[in-house]
Amino acid sequence: MTDSAQPHQALTDHIAQVLGGLGEKLRDLPTSIFGLLSAEVTELSGDGQLEDLLNETVSANVETWFTALRHDIPIDMVEPPAAALEHARRMAQRAVPANFLLRAYRLGHQQGLRFVIGEIRRSGLPADTKLDLYEHITRVSFGYIDWVSEQVLSTYQDEYAVWEEDRRSARTQIVRDVLGGATVDVAAVSEAIRYPLGALHVAVVFWWDDPQGGDRTQTDTARAILRRAADAVGAYSTLYISVDSVLSWAWIAVADQQSAVRIRWSMESHQSAVRVAAGAPLTGTDGFRRSHSQAKGARDLAIATKNTDAQFISATDAGVALCSLLLTDFEAMRAFVSDTLGPLANRSVADRRLRETTAAFLRLGSSFKAAAEELHLHANTVRYRIERAIERRGSNFRDDRLDVEVALLLCELIGSPVLRSDTSGPADIE
C-alpha cells in the first residue's frame, strides 16, 4: 500500500462507487470471459451441455468475486460456486488435464482484472486513490483466484480418482480407440469388448439435464432402458459405456433395419429423467462409428433447442441430420433463417401458422389441395396464407425454394433459438 493509502473503509466506499456505476458493462463481462475461454481453452467445452456449464461457471465466479469485492467479504467466508465445482468434476470424469482448468482461471482473472483496472483508470478519483484501489483490488482478486483454484483442483482430484479405474478399463479404451478411427482387427476387438463389431448397429446416447441426477440410480435407469429396447427387438448383444456422470454411450446389435422403429417405441415409452438420442442402423466398424456420430449430433440438436420435454430424438427423424450438421455455427444458422424468411421468422403465433402452412405447401409439390387436406383447412385458406407468407417475406418461393424449405425446417426443429425476437405478426391469421 502507498504512503497515501486510504483507510480501509474509504477504499471499500471507492470500490462500491466504481463498481456500482458499471451496470450493463459488468453484466457483459461474463460473456467476454466465456468467449475468451471458448476460443483459448477449447478442451473445457466439448458439447452443448459443457458449454452451458462453463458459461454458468464463469458467471458464478464473476458474481462471487465482485460480491466479495464490493461488500468487503473475506475470502475464507465465501462459498465456492456450485457450477465451478460441477464443471471441475465433469472435466475429471472426461480425463481433461487439470492444467486446462487452471489456465482458464488465469485467463479469466486476467480479463476481469483488466476490466476493473480500466474502470479505475476512467474514474475521476485522485491518482493516489486510484493506485490504492489498484493495489487493493489486485490483492483481493489474486486471493480469490488462488482460493477458488484450490477448491476446484481438490474437487477435480477427488473425482478423477473415482473415475480413473473405469477409464483404465481395457473395454472402454478399446471403444474409444475404435471411435477415434484406429485400424482394428474386427474379430479380436469384438472378443475384447464382448460385442460384435461387424453387426448391424443402432448407436444410442443417454444423458440427463440435471447434474444432481447423474448418480448410480440414473445410470441403472439408462441400462434398464437399454435392456428393454434390446428385448423388444430380440437384439443379441448390447454395449454400454459411461462417459461421465450425466452422459453414457451404448450400441445395440440388431437383426434388421426395421428394428430401429421398435427401439424407438420402446425408448419413447420410458418415464424417467434420462433422455435418449439414437443413430440410424448401420453395419460394421464404420457403421459403429457413424451411427454413434449421428446419435451425438441428434443429442447436440436436442440440447440446442433447450426443449427438455422431448425424451427421445433420432438421427432418422426428418431434418435432424441436416440441422445437427449446421449447429457448428449457430449464429450463422440464425442469420440464415432471418435473411431467408424475413419477418416470417418472427416469434408471433400468426407467423408460426404461416410457416407451418408454407412448409406443408412446398413439401407437397406446391399443391393447395394437398396442403389443405394435410392441415385440415380449406384450400382457399391455404391459398390466402401462402399469399400472406409471400407478403411477409417480401418475395415468392420460386427462386430460392430450397433455402426457404431448409429455413422452415430449422424453425420447426429448433424453434425460438433461431427465430427473431420480434413477436409482432399479421393480425388477420387464425
The 8 nearest C-alpha neighbors of each residue, nearest first, counted from 0:
[[1, 4, 131, 134, 2, 135, 3, 130],
 [0, 2, 4, 3, 131, 130, 127, 134],
 [3, 1, 4, 0, 5, 127, 131, 130],
 [2, 4, 1, 127, 5, 128, 131, 0],
 [5, 3, 1, 2, 131, 0, 6, 128],
 [4, 6, 9, 10, 7, 3, 128, 131],
 [7, 5, 9, 8, 10, 4, 11, 3],
 [6, 8, 10, 9, 5, 11, 4, 12],
 [9, 7, 11, 10, 6, 12, 5, 13],
 [8, 10, 12, 6, 11, 7, 5, 13],
 [11, 9, 13, 7, 8, 12, 5, 14],
 [10, 12, 8, 14, 9, 13, 15, 7],
 [11, 13, 9, 15, 10, 14, 16, 8],
 [12, 14, 16, 10, 15, 11, 17, 9],
 [15, 13, 11, 17, 16, 12, 18, 10],
 [14, 16, 12, 18, 69, 19, 13, 17],
 [17, 15, 13, 19, 14, 18, 12, 20],
 [16, 18, 14, 15, 19, 20, 13, 119],
 [19, 17, 15, 21, 20, 16, 14, 69],
 [20, 18, 16, 15, 17, 21, 22, 14],
 [19, 21, 18, 22, 17, 16, 15, 25],
 [20, 22, 24, 18, 25, 19, 23, 17],
 [21, 23, 24, 25, 20, 26, 19, 18],
 [22, 24, 26, 25, 27, 21, 28, 20],
 [23, 25, 27, 26, 21, 22, 28, 20],
 [26, 24, 28, 27, 23, 21, 22, 29],
 [25, 27, 23, 24, 28, 22, 29, 30],
 [26, 28, 24, 25, 30, 29, 23, 31],
 [27, 29, 31, 25, 30, 26, 32, 24],
 [30, 28, 32, 58, 31, 27, 57, 33],
 [31, 29, 33, 28, 27, 32, 34, 54],
 [30, 32, 28, 34, 29, 33, 35, 27],
 [33, 31, 35, 29, 34, 30, 107, 36],
 [32, 34, 30, 36, 35, 31, 29, 54],
 [35, 33, 37, 31, 32, 36, 30, 38],
 [34, 36, 32, 38, 33, 37, 39, 31],
 [35, 37, 39, 33, 40, 38, 34, 32],
 [36, 38, 34, 41, 35, 40, 39, 33],
 [37, 39, 35, 36, 40, 41, 34, 33],
 [38, 40, 36, 37, 35, 41, 103, 34],
 [41, 39, 36, 42, 37, 38, 43, 103],
 [40, 42, 37, 43, 44, 38, 39, 36],
 [41, 43, 40, 44, 45, 95, 99, 37],
 [44, 42, 41, 40, 45, 90, 53, 49],
 [45, 43, 50, 49, 42, 46, 41, 53],
 [44, 46, 49, 42, 43, 50, 41, 47],
 [47, 45, 49, 48, 44, 50, 299, 51],
 [46, 48, 50, 49, 299, 302, 51, 303],
 [49, 47, 51, 50, 46, 52, 302, 208],
 [48, 50, 44, 52, 46, 51, 47, 53],
 [49, 51, 44, 47, 53, 52, 48, 54],
 [52, 50, 54, 48, 49, 53, 55, 47],
 [51, 53, 49, 55, 54, 50, 56, 48],
 [54, 52, 56, 50, 55, 51, 49, 57],
 [53, 55, 51, 57, 52, 56, 33, 50],
 [54, 56, 52, 58, 53, 57, 59, 51],
 [57, 55, 83, 53, 82, 59, 54, 58],
 [56, 58, 60, 54, 55, 59, 29, 61],
 [57, 59, 55, 29, 61, 56, 60, 62],
 [58, 60, 62, 56, 57, 61, 80, 55],
 [61, 59, 63, 57, 62, 58, 64, 56],
 [62, 60, 64, 58, 59, 63, 65, 57],
 [61, 63, 59, 65, 60, 64, 66, 58],
 [64, 62, 60, 66, 61, 65, 59, 67],
 [65, 63, 61, 67, 66, 62, 60, 68],
 [64, 66, 68, 62, 67, 63, 69, 61],
 [65, 67, 63, 69, 68, 64, 62, 70],
 [68, 66, 72, 64, 65, 70, 71, 69],
 [67, 69, 65, 71, 66, 70, 64, 72],
 [70, 68, 66, 15, 67, 71, 65, 14],
 [69, 71, 67, 72, 68, 66, 11, 15],
 [70, 72, 68, 67, 69, 73, 11, 66],
 [71, 73, 67, 70, 74, 68, 76, 77],
 [74, 72, 76, 75, 71, 67, 77, 68],
 [73, 75, 77, 76, 143, 72, 67, 142],
 [74, 76, 73, 77, 78, 146, 72, 143],
 [75, 77, 74, 73, 78, 72, 67, 79],
 [78, 76, 74, 75, 79, 73, 72, 67],
 [77, 79, 80, 76, 75, 63, 81, 74],
 [78, 80, 81, 147, 77, 150, 83, 84],
 [81, 79, 83, 82, 59, 78, 60, 84],
 [82, 80, 84, 83, 85, 79, 56, 59],
 [81, 83, 56, 85, 80, 84, 86, 55],
 [84, 82, 56, 86, 80, 81, 85, 87],
 [83, 85, 87, 81, 86, 82, 151, 88],
 [86, 84, 88, 82, 87, 83, 81, 89],
 [85, 87, 89, 83, 88, 84, 82, 90],
 [88, 86, 84, 155, 90, 85, 89, 151],
 [89, 87, 85, 91, 155, 86, 90, 158],
 [88, 90, 92, 86, 91, 87, 85, 93],
 [91, 89, 87, 95, 93, 88, 92, 94],
 [92, 90, 159, 94, 88, 93, 89, 155],
 [91, 93, 89, 243, 90, 94, 162, 159],
 [92, 94, 90, 91, 95, 243, 89, 242],
 [95, 93, 91, 92, 96, 90, 159, 163],
 [94, 96, 90, 93, 91, 97, 42, 99],
 [97, 95, 98, 99, 94, 100, 91, 90],
 [96, 98, 100, 99, 95, 101, 152, 155],
 [97, 99, 101, 100, 96, 102, 103, 95],
 [100, 98, 102, 97, 101, 96, 103, 40],
 [101, 99, 103, 97, 98, 102, 104, 43],
 [100, 102, 98, 104, 103, 99, 105, 97],
 [103, 101, 105, 99, 104, 100, 98, 106],
 [104, 102, 106, 100, 101, 105, 107, 99],
 [103, 105, 107, 101, 102, 106, 108, 100],
 [104, 106, 102, 108, 103, 107, 109, 101],
 [107, 105, 109, 103, 108, 104, 102, 110],
 [106, 108, 104, 110, 109, 105, 32, 103],
 [109, 107, 105, 111, 106, 110, 112, 104],
 [108, 110, 106, 112, 107, 111, 113, 105],
 [111, 109, 107, 113, 108, 112, 106, 114],
 [110, 112, 114, 108, 113, 109, 107, 115],
 [113, 111, 115, 109, 114, 110, 108, 116],
 [114, 112, 110, 116, 111, 115, 109, 117],
 [113, 115, 111, 117, 112, 116, 110, 118],
 [116, 114, 118, 112, 117, 113, 119, 111],
 [117, 115, 119, 113, 118, 114, 112, 120],
 [116, 118, 120, 114, 115, 119, 113, 121],
 [117, 119, 121, 115, 116, 120, 122, 114],
 [120, 118, 116, 122, 121, 117, 129, 115],
 [119, 121, 117, 118, 122, 116, 129, 123],
 [122, 120, 118, 119, 117, 123, 116, 124],
 [123, 121, 119, 124, 120, 118, 17, 129],
 [122, 124, 121, 125, 120, 119, 126, 129],
 [123, 125, 122, 129, 128, 126, 119, 127],
 [126, 124, 128, 127, 129, 123, 122, 130],
 [125, 127, 129, 128, 130, 124, 131, 123],
 [128, 126, 130, 129, 125, 131, 3, 4],
 [127, 129, 131, 125, 130, 126, 132, 124],
 [128, 130, 132, 126, 127, 131, 133, 119],
 [131, 129, 133, 127, 132, 128, 134, 126],
 [132, 130, 128, 134, 129, 133, 4, 135],
 [133, 131, 129, 135, 130, 134, 136, 128],
 [132, 134, 130, 136, 131, 135, 137, 129],
 [135, 133, 137, 131, 132, 136, 138, 130],
 [134, 136, 132, 138, 137, 133, 131, 139],
 [137, 135, 139, 133, 138, 134, 140, 132],
 [138, 136, 140, 134, 135, 139, 133, 141],
 [137, 139, 135, 141, 136, 140, 142, 134],
 [140, 138, 142, 136, 137, 141, 143, 135],
 [139, 141, 143, 137, 142, 138, 136, 144],
 [142, 140, 144, 138, 143, 139, 145, 137],
 [141, 143, 139, 145, 140, 144, 146, 138],
 [142, 144, 140, 146, 141, 145, 147, 139],
 [143, 145, 141, 147, 146, 142, 148, 140],
 [146, 144, 142, 148, 143, 147, 141, 149],
 [145, 147, 143, 149, 144, 148, 142, 150],
 [148, 146, 150, 144, 149, 145, 143, 151],
 [149, 147, 151, 145, 150, 146, 144, 152],
 [148, 150, 152, 146, 147, 151, 153, 145],
 [151, 149, 147, 153, 148, 152, 154, 146],
 [150, 152, 148, 154, 149, 153, 84, 87],
 [153, 151, 155, 149, 154, 150, 148, 156],
 [152, 154, 156, 150, 155, 151, 149, 157],
 [153, 155, 151, 157, 152, 156, 150, 158],
 [154, 156, 152, 87, 158, 88, 153, 91],
 [157, 155, 159, 153, 158, 154, 152, 160],
 [156, 158, 154, 160, 159, 155, 153, 161],
 [159, 157, 161, 155, 160, 156, 88, 91],
 [160, 158, 91, 156, 162, 161, 157, 163],
 [159, 161, 163, 158, 157, 162, 156, 164],
 [162, 160, 158, 159, 163, 157, 164, 165],
 [163, 161, 159, 165, 160, 164, 92, 166],
 [162, 164, 166, 160, 165, 161, 159, 167],
 [163, 165, 167, 166, 162, 168, 161, 160],
 [164, 166, 168, 167, 163, 162, 171, 161],
 [167, 165, 163, 168, 164, 162, 171, 172],
 [168, 166, 164, 165, 169, 163, 172, 171],
 [167, 169, 165, 166, 170, 171, 172, 164],
 [168, 170, 172, 171, 173, 167, 191, 192],
 [171, 169, 192, 173, 168, 172, 174, 191],
 [170, 172, 174, 168, 173, 169, 175, 166],
 [171, 173, 175, 169, 174, 170, 176, 168],
 [172, 174, 176, 170, 175, 171, 169, 177],
 [175, 173, 177, 171, 176, 172, 178, 170],
 [174, 176, 172, 178, 173, 177, 179, 171],
 [177, 175, 179, 173, 174, 178, 181, 172],
 [178, 176, 174, 181, 179, 180, 175, 173],
 [179, 177, 175, 180, 176, 288, 174, 181],
 [178, 180, 176, 177, 181, 175, 288, 174],
 [179, 181, 177, 178, 182, 176, 288, 183],
 [182, 180, 177, 176, 179, 183, 178, 175],
 [183, 181, 180, 184, 177, 176, 185, 179],
 [184, 182, 185, 181, 188, 177, 187, 284],
 [183, 185, 187, 186, 188, 182, 189, 196],
 [186, 184, 188, 187, 183, 189, 196, 197],
 [185, 187, 189, 188, 184, 190, 196, 195],
 [188, 186, 190, 184, 189, 185, 191, 183],
 [187, 189, 191, 185, 190, 186, 184, 192],
 [190, 188, 195, 194, 186, 196, 192, 187],
 [189, 191, 193, 187, 188, 192, 186, 194],
 [190, 192, 188, 189, 193, 187, 170, 194],
 [193, 191, 170, 194, 189, 190, 188, 173],
 [194, 192, 190, 189, 191, 195, 238, 188],
 [193, 195, 189, 192, 196, 236, 238, 237],
 [196, 194, 189, 197, 198, 193, 252, 236],
 [197, 195, 189, 198, 284, 283, 185, 194],
 [196, 198, 283, 195, 284, 282, 185, 199],
 [199, 197, 283, 196, 195, 282, 252, 200],
 [198, 200, 282, 281, 252, 253, 280, 283],
 [201, 199, 252, 280, 281, 251, 198, 282],
 [200, 202, 280, 251, 250, 278, 279, 290],
 [203, 201, 250, 291, 278, 290, 277, 249],
 [202, 204, 277, 249, 276, 250, 294, 248],
 [203, 205, 248, 276, 275, 247, 294, 249],
 [206, 204, 275, 247, 274, 246, 248, 273],
 [207, 205, 246, 274, 245, 273, 247, 275],
 [206, 208, 273, 245, 274, 209, 272, 213],
 [209, 207, 210, 206, 245, 307, 212, 272],
 [208, 210, 212, 211, 207, 213, 245, 272],
 [211, 209, 212, 213, 208, 245, 207, 244],
 [212, 210, 209, 213, 214, 208, 245, 244],
 [211, 213, 209, 210, 214, 217, 207, 245],
 [214, 212, 245, 244, 210, 211, 217, 207],
 [213, 215, 216, 217, 212, 244, 218, 211],
 [214, 216, 218, 217, 219, 213, 220, 244],
 [217, 215, 219, 214, 218, 220, 213, 212],
 [218, 216, 220, 219, 215, 214, 213, 221],
 [217, 219, 215, 221, 220, 216, 222, 214],
 [218, 220, 216, 222, 217, 221, 215, 223],
 [219, 221, 217, 223, 218, 222, 216, 224],
 [222, 220, 224, 218, 223, 219, 217, 225],
 [221, 223, 225, 219, 220, 224, 226, 218],
 [222, 224, 220, 226, 225, 221, 227, 219],
 [225, 223, 221, 227, 222, 226, 228, 220],
 [224, 226, 222, 228, 223, 227, 229, 221],
 [227, 225, 229, 223, 228, 224, 230, 222],
 [226, 228, 230, 224, 229, 225, 223, 231],
 [229, 227, 231, 262, 225, 265, 230, 226],
 [228, 230, 234, 226, 231, 227, 232, 233],
 [229, 231, 233, 227, 228, 232, 226, 234],
 [230, 232, 228, 229, 233, 227, 261, 262],
 [233, 231, 234, 230, 229, 258, 261, 228],
 [232, 234, 230, 231, 229, 235, 253, 254],
 [235, 233, 229, 253, 232, 236, 252, 230],
 [234, 236, 252, 233, 253, 237, 229, 251],
 [237, 235, 252, 234, 194, 251, 238, 195],
 [238, 236, 251, 250, 252, 194, 239, 249],
 [237, 239, 250, 249, 194, 251, 240, 236],
 [240, 238, 249, 248, 237, 250, 241, 247],
 [239, 241, 248, 247, 249, 242, 171, 238],
 [242, 240, 247, 243, 248, 246, 239, 244],
 [243, 241, 247, 246, 240, 93, 248, 244],
 [244, 242, 92, 246, 245, 241, 93, 89],
 [243, 245, 213, 246, 214, 242, 92, 89],
 [246, 244, 213, 206, 207, 243, 210, 247],
 [245, 247, 206, 243, 242, 205, 244, 241],
 [248, 246, 241, 205, 242, 240, 204, 206],
 [249, 247, 204, 240, 239, 203, 205, 241],
 [250, 248, 239, 203, 238, 202, 240, 204],
 [249, 251, 202, 238, 237, 201, 203, 200],
 [250, 252, 237, 201, 200, 253, 236, 202],
 [253, 251, 200, 236, 199, 234, 198, 237],
 [254, 252, 234, 199, 255, 251, 200, 258],
 [253, 255, 199, 234, 258, 252, 256, 233],
 [254, 256, 257, 258, 253, 199, 280, 259],
 [255, 257, 258, 280, 259, 254, 253, 260],
 [258, 256, 259, 255, 260, 261, 254, 280],
 [257, 259, 261, 256, 260, 255, 232, 262],
 [258, 260, 262, 257, 261, 256, 263, 280],
 [261, 259, 263, 262, 258, 257, 264, 256],
 [262, 260, 264, 258, 263, 259, 265, 232],
 [263, 261, 259, 265, 228, 260, 264, 266],
 [262, 264, 260, 266, 261, 265, 267, 259],
 [265, 263, 261, 267, 262, 266, 260, 268],
 [264, 266, 262, 228, 263, 268, 267, 261],
 [265, 267, 263, 268, 264, 269, 262, 228],
 [268, 266, 264, 265, 269, 311, 263, 310],
 [267, 269, 266, 265, 264, 270, 263, 310],
 [270, 268, 267, 266, 271, 224, 265, 310],
 [271, 269, 268, 272, 273, 267, 310, 266],
 [272, 270, 273, 269, 220, 274, 217, 310],
 [271, 273, 207, 274, 270, 217, 208, 212],
 [272, 274, 207, 271, 206, 205, 221, 275],
 [275, 273, 310, 206, 205, 207, 311, 272],
 [274, 276, 311, 205, 204, 310, 312, 206],
 [277, 275, 312, 204, 294, 298, 313, 203],
 [278, 276, 203, 294, 313, 202, 314, 204],
 [277, 279, 294, 290, 293, 314, 202, 201],
 [278, 280, 290, 201, 315, 281, 314, 277],
 [279, 281, 201, 200, 256, 199, 259, 278],
 [282, 280, 286, 200, 199, 279, 290, 201],
 [281, 283, 199, 286, 198, 200, 197, 287],
 [284, 282, 197, 286, 285, 198, 196, 287],
 [283, 285, 287, 286, 196, 197, 288, 282],
 [284, 286, 288, 287, 283, 289, 282, 281],
 [285, 287, 281, 282, 289, 283, 288, 284],
 [288, 286, 284, 285, 290, 289, 200, 283],
 [289, 287, 285, 291, 286, 178, 290, 292],
 [288, 290, 292, 286, 291, 287, 285, 293],
 [289, 291, 278, 293, 202, 292, 279, 288],
 [292, 290, 202, 294, 288, 289, 293, 278],
 [291, 293, 289, 295, 290, 294, 296, 288],
 [292, 294, 278, 296, 290, 291, 295, 314],
 [295, 293, 278, 277, 297, 291, 276, 296],
 [294, 296, 298, 292, 293, 297, 299, 291],
 [295, 297, 299, 293, 323, 298, 294, 292],
 [296, 298, 294, 300, 299, 295, 314, 276],
 [299, 297, 301, 295, 300, 296, 276, 302],
 [300, 298, 296, 302, 297, 301, 303, 47],
 [299, 301, 303, 297, 298, 302, 323, 296],
 [302, 300, 298, 304, 299, 303, 297, 306],
 [301, 303, 299, 305, 300, 304, 47, 298],
 [304, 302, 300, 305, 301, 299, 47, 413],
 [303, 305, 413, 306, 301, 302, 300, 416],
 [306, 304, 302, 303, 307, 301, 416, 413],
 [307, 305, 304, 308, 309, 301, 302, 303],
 [306, 308, 309, 305, 310, 208, 302, 301],
 [309, 307, 306, 310, 305, 274, 311, 272],
 [310, 308, 307, 311, 306, 312, 274, 301],
 [309, 311, 274, 275, 308, 267, 312, 273],
 [312, 310, 275, 276, 309, 267, 274, 313],
 [313, 311, 276, 297, 277, 275, 314, 310],
 [314, 312, 277, 315, 316, 276, 278, 297],
 [313, 315, 278, 320, 319, 316, 297, 293],
 [314, 316, 313, 279, 317, 319, 278, 320],
 [317, 315, 313, 314, 319, 318, 312, 320],
 [318, 316, 319, 315, 320, 314, 321, 408],
 [317, 319, 321, 320, 322, 316, 408, 412],
 [320, 318, 322, 314, 321, 316, 317, 323],
 [319, 321, 323, 314, 322, 318, 324, 297],
 [322, 320, 324, 318, 319, 323, 325, 317],
 [321, 323, 325, 319, 324, 320, 318, 326],
 [322, 324, 296, 326, 320, 325, 300, 321],
 [325, 323, 321, 322, 326, 320, 327, 296],
 [324, 326, 322, 323, 327, 328, 321, 332],
 [327, 325, 329, 323, 328, 324, 322, 300],
 [326, 328, 325, 329, 324, 323, 332, 331],
 [329, 327, 326, 331, 330, 325, 332, 333],
 [328, 330, 332, 326, 331, 327, 333, 325],
 [331, 329, 333, 332, 328, 334, 417, 335],
 [330, 332, 334, 328, 329, 333, 335, 325],
 [333, 331, 329, 335, 330, 334, 336, 328],
 [332, 334, 417, 330, 336, 335, 331, 329],
 [333, 335, 331, 337, 332, 336, 338, 330],
 [336, 334, 332, 338, 333, 337, 339, 331],
 [337, 335, 406, 339, 333, 334, 338, 340],
 [338, 336, 334, 341, 340, 339, 335, 344],
 [339, 337, 335, 336, 341, 340, 334, 333],
 [338, 340, 336, 337, 335, 341, 403, 406],
 [339, 341, 343, 392, 337, 344, 338, 336],
 [340, 342, 392, 337, 343, 338, 344, 339],
 [343, 341, 344, 345, 391, 392, 340, 337],
 [342, 344, 340, 341, 345, 350, 391, 392],
 [345, 343, 342, 418, 340, 419, 341, 337],
 [346, 344, 419, 342, 421, 343, 347, 422],
 [347, 345, 422, 418, 421, 419, 420, 344],
 [348, 346, 422, 350, 349, 424, 345, 423],
 [347, 349, 351, 350, 352, 346, 424, 422],
 [350, 348, 352, 347, 351, 428, 424, 425],
 [349, 351, 353, 347, 352, 348, 343, 424],
 [350, 352, 348, 354, 349, 353, 355, 347],
 [353, 351, 355, 349, 350, 354, 356, 348],
 [352, 354, 350, 356, 351, 355, 388, 384],
 [355, 353, 357, 351, 352, 356, 358, 350],
 [356, 354, 352, 358, 357, 353, 351, 359],
 [357, 355, 353, 359, 354, 358, 360, 352],
 [356, 358, 360, 354, 359, 355, 353, 385],
 [357, 359, 355, 361, 360, 356, 354, 362],
 [360, 358, 362, 356, 357, 361, 370, 363],
 [359, 361, 365, 357, 370, 363, 358, 362],
 [362, 360, 365, 358, 363, 364, 359, 357],
 [363, 361, 359, 360, 364, 358, 365, 404],
 [364, 362, 360, 361, 365, 366, 359, 369],
 [363, 365, 366, 361, 362, 360, 369, 359],
 [366, 364, 361, 360, 363, 367, 362, 370],
 [365, 367, 369, 364, 368, 360, 363, 370],
 [368, 366, 370, 378, 369, 371, 381, 382],
 [367, 369, 371, 366, 378, 370, 372, 377],
 [370, 368, 372, 366, 371, 367, 373, 363],
 [371, 369, 360, 373, 367, 372, 368, 359],
 [370, 372, 376, 368, 378, 374, 369, 373],
 [373, 371, 375, 369, 370, 374, 368, 376],
 [372, 374, 370, 371, 375, 369, 359, 376],
 [373, 375, 371, 376, 372, 370, 356, 359],
 [376, 374, 372, 371, 373, 377, 370, 378],
 [377, 375, 371, 374, 378, 380, 372, 381],
 [376, 378, 380, 379, 371, 381, 375, 372],
 [377, 379, 381, 371, 380, 368, 367, 382],
 [378, 380, 382, 377, 381, 383, 367, 376],
 [381, 379, 383, 377, 378, 382, 384, 376],
 [380, 382, 378, 384, 379, 383, 371, 367],
 [383, 381, 379, 385, 380, 384, 378, 367],
 [382, 384, 380, 386, 381, 385, 379, 387],
 [385, 383, 387, 381, 386, 382, 353, 388],
 [384, 386, 388, 382, 387, 383, 357, 381],
 [387, 385, 383, 389, 384, 388, 390, 382],
 [386, 388, 390, 384, 385, 389, 391, 383],
 [389, 387, 385, 391, 390, 386, 353, 384],
 [390, 388, 392, 386, 395, 387, 391, 394],
 [389, 391, 387, 393, 388, 392, 386, 394],
 [392, 390, 388, 389, 393, 343, 342, 387],
 [393, 391, 389, 341, 340, 390, 343, 394],
 [392, 394, 390, 391, 389, 395, 341, 388],
 [395, 393, 389, 392, 396, 390, 391, 397],
 [394, 396, 389, 397, 393, 398, 392, 390],
 [395, 397, 400, 398, 399, 394, 403, 389],
 [398, 396, 400, 399, 395, 394, 401, 403],
 [397, 399, 396, 400, 395, 401, 394, 402],
 [400, 398, 402, 401, 397, 396, 403, 395],
 [399, 401, 396, 403, 397, 402, 398, 404],
 [402, 400, 404, 403, 399, 405, 406, 398],
 [403, 401, 405, 399, 400, 404, 406, 339],
 [402, 404, 406, 400, 401, 405, 407, 339],
 [403, 405, 407, 401, 406, 402, 408, 400],
 [404, 406, 408, 402, 407, 403, 401, 409],
 [407, 405, 336, 403, 409, 408, 404, 402],
 [408, 406, 410, 404, 409, 405, 403, 411],
 [407, 409, 405, 411, 410, 406, 404, 412],
 [410, 408, 406, 412, 407, 411, 413, 405],
 [411, 409, 414, 407, 408, 413, 412, 406],
 [410, 412, 408, 409, 414, 413, 407, 355],
 [413, 411, 409, 410, 414, 408, 304, 319],
 [414, 412, 304, 410, 409, 411, 416, 415],
 [413, 415, 410, 411, 416, 412, 417, 418],
 [414, 416, 418, 417, 413, 346, 410, 304],
 [417, 415, 418, 414, 413, 304, 333, 303],
 [418, 416, 333, 415, 414, 410, 413, 419],
 [419, 417, 415, 344, 416, 345, 346, 420],
 [420, 418, 345, 421, 344, 346, 417, 337],
 [419, 421, 422, 346, 418, 345, 415, 344],
 [422, 420, 345, 419, 423, 346, 347, 342],
 [423, 421, 347, 346, 345, 420, 424, 419],
 [424, 422, 347, 421, 345, 425, 346, 350],
 [423, 425, 347, 349, 350, 426, 422, 345],
 [426, 424, 427, 349, 428, 423, 350, 391],
 [425, 427, 428, 424, 349, 429, 423, 348],
 [426, 428, 425, 429, 349, 424, 387, 384],
 [429, 427, 349, 426, 425, 384, 352, 353],
 [428, 427, 349, 352, 426, 348, 353, 425]]
